[in-house]
Amino acid sequence: GRASKSPIKTLHKSDSVATNSTATGTTRSNREILLPDLFISRQILSGDLSDTSYSSARVGLIEFRKYIDALQWQFIHMFCRPVFQRWIELELLRGTLPVLDTGTTQYVKNISWAPPAMQMTDPQREVDAMVRAIRAGLMSREMAVASLGYDLAEVDAQIAAGNAAADAAGIVLDSDPRRVTQQGNPAIILGNS
């Protein structure tokens, strides 16, 4: 087998690393050696955004998030799914789960995986874009909710419970599209007089 290349480069005394003799300069230069192999920008690693514009930082953050998202899904496929599959097999052997005609297939098929959500950079714009994508048929509500790190069934259950409680108390909230339009006007409910 072929050994994989380590993403960390070894530094030798003879390597010219530091651009100046200060500790800050050395640390910054040492970090920058790792950046290309780790697919991390200097701004992301250091948290220093002083020399970047909002647009540049956002573009860099989007690329970094794509990279992290790919790693998270790779982890789910390579670790979480096989571990869950094995756990189901063991529980079936112990008799704690009923044996189905499909074996473990039905149990595994009923699980949805979602990595933790990334914090939004510009929530208003990102949510507006998500709403437009849903309304245009480019994204489902389930995809949108999953991108935020939640399960649609749980979100819908919470919304239904919240609406039922508000209705029972006679409260009309601005956040309830059944009762109020986006502009804050009373919603017209068709079919009711």
DAFENCOR-V716826 format. One line per field, one symbol per residue. ss: DSSP state (H for helix, E for strand, C for the rest). Layout:
# DAFENCOR-V716826
ss=???
This chain:
# DAFENCOR-V716826
ss=CCCCCCCCCCCCCCCCCCCCCCHHHHHHHHHHHHHHHHCCCHHHHHCCCCCCCHHHHHHHHHHHHHHHHHHHHHHHHHHHHHHHHHHHHHHHHHCCCCCCCCCCHHHHHCCCCCCCCCCCCCHHHHHHHHHHHHHCCCCCHHHHHHHCCCCHHHHHHHHHHHHHHHHHHCCCCCCCCCCECCCCCECCCCCCC
